[in-house]
Amino acid sequence: MDLNVQKIKVNYNVMPKGLTYYIIGQPKTGKSTQASKWSDKGQNGVLVLDTDLGADFVQGANIVPIISLNQPLKEVKKGNESKFEVIPPEKRGYVYRNGPDIGKPMPVYAISEVLFWLEENFEKSEYDTIVIDTVDQVNEWIEDTVKEEMGISEMGMGGYGSDWAKARKKNADVVKRIQMLIKRTAGTLVLISHSKKTNIEDEKVQLGPSLPRGLGKALTAKSDVIGFTEIDKKSGDYLINFKAYDERSNGSRFKPIAQKILPFSYDAIKKEIKEYKEE
């Protein structure tokens, strides 16, 4: 077998593929709306995994409502025997909140079901971008699962941090499965988190995703581009900040947008890349 050694030559004026973007910010700073367009195809190329059940008010978005980590089950008794069956997606107790089907039963899904569908169908679908909105909610489900598995009532009760470690691994595994898919297909993954103040160091407020510290670090380490959303106080415009410095975990490994504050949109970032000139 011959070994094909690649000589890397980066084209800094073309939007790269196979990347993981981590968008972090306060609520109502445009994260869901802008992420729903994070593709050269616009919204037609983006599939939003809506774990917060809030993206159904984003006009034109393609969403999959997700309500749990694993499939919900119901107990079915037959005589003296009982077994558990999966509750069908359209019978899980949710209804449409707007649109022509308002009030009618709405199919909702589990992360496990969606991961299976993506691995089987993403490559042949019309989508090239997957958005998880938000990772924070996925982590809440994972922590609930870990508490149940370990027989504890609160995170932190596991010996020697074993509960935190187990939850961190489960969450990282979900992200890793999707990352491997988008790398294989030259797609794009967008993770969304709310932001939180963590602590103060050298008189600076540390900012990070609204996640346990270990998980937040693990996900930022796995991400290629990390941006904090903000609103310009004078103009009211939505911005995304890629400036890396001590009190924030953001930044970019792609030079054209590293250390910059840009209008918060896929098109603005694509324009910045297209017009970039190396010094």
Secondary structure, DSSP 8 states (H G I E B T S, - for coil): -----------TTS--SS-EEEEEE-TTSSHHHHHTT-STTGGGGEEEEESSS-GGGSTT--EEEEEESS--EEEEEETTEEEEEE--GGGSS-B--SSTTTTSB---EEHHHHHHHHHHHGGGSS--EEEEE-HHHHHHHHHHHHHHHHT-SSTT-SGGGHHHHHHHHHHHHHHHHHHHHHHHHT-EEEEEEEEEEEEEETTEEEEEESS-HHHHHHHHHH-SEEEEEEE-TTT--EEEE---BTTB--EESSGGGTT-EEESSHHHHHHHHHT----
